[in-house]
Amino acid sequence: MNTIQIPSTEPAGRIICPRCGNAKNFIEVVGNTLLTTHYVQNRDGSFTPMETETEVLGEVKLYCGQCSADISEFNNHLHEMMF
């Protein structure tokens, strides 16, 4: 079971960079990822993606989008709060 570290900010759970105070822009970097996309070729020769599969083989890191601080301890919380 993954432990989720919830930031103690207002409103509750809002991620704020402890280094620079950024609360808006974040970057997630996924290492060693296998991305497989299935395409269908259209009559005009163009392609349409039909399905994409992603397999994460490496480490997932979260960084502040302003100062690049490593805030990976909040990465699980980021995914919990995506709607």
Secondary structure, DSSP 8 states (H G I E B T S, - for coil): ---------SSTT----TTT---S-EEEEE-SEEEEEEEEE-TTS-EEEEEEEEEE-S-EEEEETTT--B-GGGHHHHHHT--
